[in-house]
Amino acid sequence: MSPTPEHVLITGATGGIGQALVRTFAEAGFAVIATDLPTTPPPGLASAHYVAADLARFAADARCPLR
């Protein structure tokens, strides 16, 4: 049995840096979850599980601690 791969979540995955990160982590053996605004993922993301999502609404303000 092979070990379970580490997972990585990459946001902004359809941009140039995001695609490079997806490729780099996938080549290193990570299970990659890639996300970006709803769009058709480019072919360069074939090695990742792509989720179209707008994560902006989940942004937190670090000045207001959660209580």
Buried (B, 14 or more C-beta within 10 A) or exposed (E): EEEEEEEBBBBBBBEEEBBEBBBEBBEEEBBBBBBBEEEEBBEBBEBBEBBEEEEEEEEEEEEEEEE
